[in-house]
Amino acid sequence: MDIVVEIHVPLGEAPGTPEGSYAFPWIDQVEDFLAEQEVAEVHDEGEEYGEAYVFFISGAAEADLLAVASRVARVPGIPSGVFAMVTNDEAEEIGLGRRVELPLDGPR
């Protein structure tokens, strides 16, 4: 059983988004950011879940995965209110597990 960290980002429109343009450009930014991380791997494609967009990472120790999730919360343009759920690859639903508020430390 592998640890999976779900990164829940509220579906907020990026500030200053011109009318008629894509309201959530930060989704692509986070996907690119996660693809560049060497310590964690993308576990599954992100998806909308309720009022959030959820990204899934795995392939490392919990502390390392949470550190990556914390860095996601600091990516410029990301809506505030990001949190992680620590779960595993056998979870039957999104959002089950232990909730961790992000970023972990320091100012946003």
Secondary structure, DSSP 8 states (H G I E B T S, - for coil): --EEEEEEEE----TT--TTS-S-HHHHHHHHHHHH-SS-EEEEEEEEETTEEEEEEESS-HHHHHHHHHHHHTSTT--S--EEEEEETT-SSTT-SEEEESS-SS--
